[in-house]
Amino acid sequence: MSKKLSKSLCILVLVVFTISMISGCVAGKDPDKGNTETTKDSKPVVNKTGLPIVNEPITLKMMVSKHRNDKITWAEKPCIIKAEEETGIKFEWTEIQGSAWNEMLGVTLASKDLPDAIIGGANLPLYADSFLPLNNLLGDYAPYAQEYFNKHPEIKFASTLPDGNLYSLPLVHITGNNAPVGYAINKVWLDNLSLDIPETTEELYNVLKAFKEKDPNKNNEQDEIPYSCFQNENTANTDSPSSINTMIWNFGLVNDGIGNPFTGTSDYVMAENGKVLFVPTDERFYDFLEYMSKLFSEGLMDRDSFVQKNQDYKAKGNKGLIGFFTYGGYEDTVVGTEYSDQYINILPMKDKNGNHTIMPTKISGDFTYSVFKITTACKYPEALLRLWDYANSTFENRLLWSWGVENEAWEKLDDGKIAKITSSFPEGFSTYSELRNSRSTGMSGFWIWDEDDYNMFSITEPRDKKYLEKGESYKPYLKKDLIPLGQDELEVTQDRATMSTEIKNYITNFVAESVIKGIDRSRWETHLENCRKLDVEKFVNDYQNYYDRAQEMLK
């Protein structure tokens, strides 16, 4: 072969390679710019605005976590049927029951056969490599998400990984109530004994003592339980609003953490004046243990508190035997509807400084940051973002996706507001939750319900009104310095999970033993040494680093 011919072939190969590279850039997708494929008539496959979303039919594979009360398939939901008609997108649904979700999620992400989107919670720091970063696509394809994040930087921060990327869009259900945990006391018993509502721990002690000794239910029996709680079937789980841990509020302490919008992950840390501290080594925690031990030793606290299960605890409540308790949501979840009218919600007791301390929800309602994720296998990420925006950018669509069609789970009142329908259900549905989570995407969806949407609902049920009154009474006392919701570095997250389990097991057992057997300075010093051995200093330092980063980002 001549040198001239060899040179010509080299040039030809270079030209072909260059053309193929240019072609690949045009037809391929860049997660920062969106897919630029076009139809046969040179129209883009995905429209940036308007309907339909696509100019030629496409089919997207969707994996979704199915709500336990969902009785139909996602393909049958009115919002999905309407979406297919209006967007031009067809969906293939893989529905996984919630109990099997984590296992199947791991199996799916470990395989090479990924769906286009995964709808349901995920450990994003662990699985981020399976999903596309969405940051730079929002402005063009999900402007409502962009607008919402600008309005709620705390939700954007919670949804963003430390690498600065947003791999998921959230479910947000604003309810206007930042006080999910309540302190309930039997007002009938107080009135029968001519007692005032207690405001300090000493006053609460005196009330509980009277409940025990003076027959407040007037049945001539000593069957009253002044105060009861339960520590959960899983003793390492300290998140229950009905556990003894909520009583630390009376001493100016809270149980905070990262992750859960209600009470963090209850990692026994809290922020105070910009510093993270480990609650169980604070001197106020000693005061808490000493007080609770006094209640227990004098029979003012249910002696079954550390061994009974949730159903045993609620059985006592449903008999009207408990005078005072803490709870989540509605007090009738503990005492039933027969006795709930006897109870009023009260503030936690004042601490030594005369202050009420209340741990608020970090989001006023339900919030899951890792719901809507687009995998690296997706050919049309911009179409999925437009789907998210389509479901959320109008009130009518948000209502359809979150509550379903009119006159099924909700109805419109004469004043234009909306009310839940809870009095009767269509054939095949026995509860409101079944109806709502079947005829809409319900709490497994990816919608955003904001303050203005919440205000469109008319609160008609007495228990809902009572719930809102509790929230209003708590507002002036909600703790302000909180550890923000968010996601940490993968290595730190994994270390924290391991340490947290060990710490929770130890603290749970230590609290039970201290309350039942008593606490003194010698036992307290031994406890402090045990905490040092558990390396709580590193645990707190990791939280402090996260807290500082969050404060800087949220300025």
ABEGO torsion letter per residue (X at the ends): XBAAAAAAAAAAAAAAAAAAAAAAAAABBBAAAEBABBBAAGBBABBABEOBABABBBBBBBBBBBBAABABBAAABAAAAAAAAAAGBBBBBBBBBAAAAAAAAAAAAABABBBABBBEBBBAAAAAAABBBAAAAAAAABAAAAAAAAABAAAAAAABBAAGBBABBBBBBBAGBABABBBBBBAAAAAAAGBBBBABAAAAAAAAAAAAAAGAAGAGBBABBABBBBAEABAABAABAABAAAAAAAAGBBBBEBGBAAAEAGAGBBBBGGBBBBAAABAAAAAAAAAAAAAAAAGABBAAAAABBAAAAAAAAAAGABABBBBBGBAAAAAEAAAAAABBBBBBBBBAAGBBBBBBBABBEBBBAAABBBBAABABAAAAAAAAAAAAABAAAAAAAAAEBBGBABBBBAAGBBBBBAABBBBGBABAAAAAAAABAEAABABBBBAAAAAABBBABAAAAAAAAAAAAAAAABBABBBBBEBBBAAAAAAAAAAAAAAAAAAAAAAAAAAAAEBBAAAAAAAAAAAAAAGAAAAAAAAAAAAAAAAAAAX
